[in-house]
Amino acid sequence: MNGPRYNEFIQSPKVRVIDHEGENLGVMFTREAMEQAAEYGLDLVEVSPNADPPVAKFLDVGKYKYEAQKKANQARKTQKTQDIKEIKMRPNIDDHDYNTKMKNVHKFIEDGDKVKITLRFRGRELSHGEIGMALLRRVAEDVTETAKVESYPRMEGRQMLMVLAPK
């Protein structure tokens, strides 16, 4: 059974009862509480099963489940997923191009996304890895206020990768 236990599914012999108006009726036998709930045309719903004794309320089960489902859907809707955005550069990038790329990096970090910086080497550039390392170090220094380096620069084939995450 999914959702809260109610009526005959409540296993505890005694429960702390709260009526439909929010009044605490105290601890009573589960059978007795179910009969009182039935008088109001409601169900006895276990709202806090881990308490001692468990807390139960006079509620309409269908309405309670519907409200809980709506609340869960709303939470899922407002939840922000963290994406990984990629910025591709070359080791001999010019200053203006670098500034444009860094503007994008800052925008992605502010949006709460991780940024993967890929430095692609071609031909003889591969033998000058220190140029790429210097460039990635410069990137890391430029974003120290807003981001932290999650994955330090490493070579993978012909490219050097670094991952930045928002602080």
C-alpha positions as CSV (number, residue, x, y, z in Angstrom):
1,M,0.0,0.0,0.0
2,N,1.4,3.4,-0.9
3,G,0.6,6.6,1.0
4,P,-0.3,6.9,4.6
5,R,-2.1,4.2,6.6
6,Y,-5.7,4.8,7.4
7,N,-8.7,3.2,9.2
8,E,-8.2,-0.6,9.6
9,F,-4.6,-0.4,8.1
10,I,-3.4,1.4,11.2
11,Q,-1.5,-1.3,13.2
12,S,-1.0,0.5,16.5
13,P,-3.6,-0.3,19.2
14,K,-3.6,3.3,20.5
15,V,-3.2,6.6,18.7
16,R,-3.0,10.3,19.6
17,V,-6.0,11.8,17.8
18,I,-6.4,15.2,16.2
19,D,-10.0,16.0,15.0
20,H,-11.0,17.6,11.7
21,E,-10.8,21.1,13.3
22,G,-7.2,20.6,14.5
23,E,-8.2,20.0,18.2
24,N,-6.1,17.4,20.1
25,L,-8.4,14.8,21.5
26,G,-5.6,12.9,23.3
27,V,-4.6,9.3,23.2
28,M,-7.4,6.7,22.5
29,F,-7.9,3.2,21.1
30,T,-7.7,3.0,17.4
31,R,-11.2,1.4,17.1
32,E,-12.8,4.2,19.2
33,A,-11.0,6.9,17.1
34,M,-12.2,5.2,13.8
35,E,-15.8,5.2,15.1
36,Q,-15.5,8.9,15.9
37,A,-14.1,9.7,12.5
38,A,-16.9,7.8,10.9
39,E,-19.4,10.0,12.7
40,Y,-18.0,13.0,10.9
41,G,-18.0,11.1,7.6
42,L,-14.1,11.1,7.6
43,D,-11.3,8.6,7.8
44,L,-8.7,8.2,10.5
45,V,-5.4,8.9,8.8
46,E,-2.0,8.2,10.4
47,V,0.0,11.4,9.8
48,S,3.0,10.7,12.0
49,P,3.6,6.9,12.2
50,N,7.0,7.2,13.9
51,A,5.7,9.1,17.0
52,D,5.0,7.2,20.2
53,P,2.0,6.8,20.1
54,P,1.4,7.5,16.4
55,V,-0.5,10.6,15.5
56,A,-3.7,10.2,13.5
57,K,-6.1,12.8,12.1
58,F,-9.7,12.9,11.0
59,L,-9.3,13.5,7.2
60,D,-10.7,12.5,3.9
61,V,-8.1,10.0,2.6
62,G,-8.7,10.8,-1.1
63,K,-8.3,14.5,-0.6
64,Y,-5.2,14.0,1.6
65,K,-3.5,11.9,-1.1
66,Y,-4.4,14.3,-3.8
67,E,-3.0,17.3,-1.8
68,A,0.2,15.3,-1.1
69,Q,0.6,14.4,-4.8
70,K,0.0,18.1,-5.8
71,K,2.7,19.2,-3.3
72,A,5.2,16.6,-4.7
73,N,4.5,17.7,-8.3
74,Q,5.0,21.4,-7.3
75,A,8.3,20.5,-5.6
76,R,9.5,18.6,-8.7
77,K,8.5,21.5,-10.9
78,T,10.5,24.1,-9.0
79,Q,13.5,21.8,-8.6
80,K,16.6,23.1,-10.5
81,T,18.7,20.4,-12.2
82,Q,22.3,21.1,-12.6
83,D,23.5,20.8,-16.3
84,I,27.0,20.6,-17.6
85,K,27.7,23.3,-20.1
86,E,30.8,23.0,-22.4
87,I,33.1,25.8,-23.5
88,K,35.6,24.8,-26.3
89,M,38.8,26.7,-26.7
90,R,42.1,26.4,-28.5
91,P,45.5,27.0,-26.9
92,N,46.4,30.0,-29.0
93,I,43.0,31.8,-28.4
94,D,43.0,35.6,-28.8
95,D,42.1,38.0,-26.0
96,H,38.8,39.1,-27.4
97,D,37.7,35.5,-28.0
98,Y,38.8,34.6,-24.6
99,N,36.8,37.4,-23.0
100,T,33.7,36.3,-24.9
101,K,34.1,32.7,-23.8
102,M,34.7,33.9,-20.2
103,K,31.5,36.0,-20.3
104,N,29.6,32.8,-21.2
105,V,31.4,30.8,-18.4
106,H,30.3,33.5,-15.8
107,K,26.7,33.4,-17.1
108,F,26.6,29.6,-16.9
109,I,28.0,29.6,-13.3
110,E,25.5,32.2,-12.2
111,D,22.7,30.1,-13.6
112,G,24.0,27.3,-11.3
113,D,25.4,25.0,-14.0
114,K,28.7,23.3,-14.1
115,V,31.1,24.3,-16.9
116,K,33.4,21.9,-18.7
117,I,36.2,23.7,-20.4
118,T,37.7,21.7,-23.3
119,L,41.0,22.8,-24.8
120,R,41.5,21.1,-28.2
121,F,45.1,20.7,-29.5
122,R,45.8,20.2,-33.2
123,G,49.1,19.2,-34.9
124,R,52.2,20.5,-33.2
125,E,50.3,22.3,-30.5
126,L,50.1,18.9,-28.7
127,S,53.8,19.1,-27.9
128,H,53.2,22.4,-26.1
129,G,51.0,21.3,-23.3
130,E,52.3,24.0,-21.0
131,I,50.5,26.7,-23.1
132,G,47.2,24.9,-22.5
133,M,48.0,24.5,-18.8
134,A,48.7,28.2,-18.5
135,L,45.4,29.0,-20.3
136,L,43.4,26.8,-18.0
137,R,45.2,28.2,-14.9
138,R,44.2,31.7,-16.2
139,V,40.5,30.6,-16.5
140,A,40.6,29.2,-13.0
141,E,42.0,32.5,-11.6
142,D,39.3,34.5,-13.5
143,V,36.5,32.6,-11.9
144,T,37.8,32.2,-8.3
145,E,35.1,34.5,-6.8
146,T,32.1,32.6,-8.4
147,A,33.3,29.1,-9.0
148,K,35.6,26.3,-7.7
149,V,37.6,23.9,-9.8
150,E,35.9,20.5,-9.4
151,S,38.2,18.6,-11.8
152,Y,41.7,19.9,-12.4
153,P,43.1,20.0,-15.9
154,R,43.9,16.6,-17.4
155,M,44.8,15.4,-20.8
156,E,42.4,13.0,-22.7
157,G,43.9,12.2,-26.1
158,R,44.2,15.5,-28.0
159,Q,42.2,17.6,-25.5
160,M,42.7,19.0,-22.1
161,L,39.6,19.1,-19.8
162,M,38.7,21.0,-16.7
163,V,35.4,21.2,-14.8
164,L,34.2,24.2,-12.8
165,A,31.3,24.1,-10.4
166,P,29.4,27.1,-8.7
167,K,30.5,27.9,-5.2
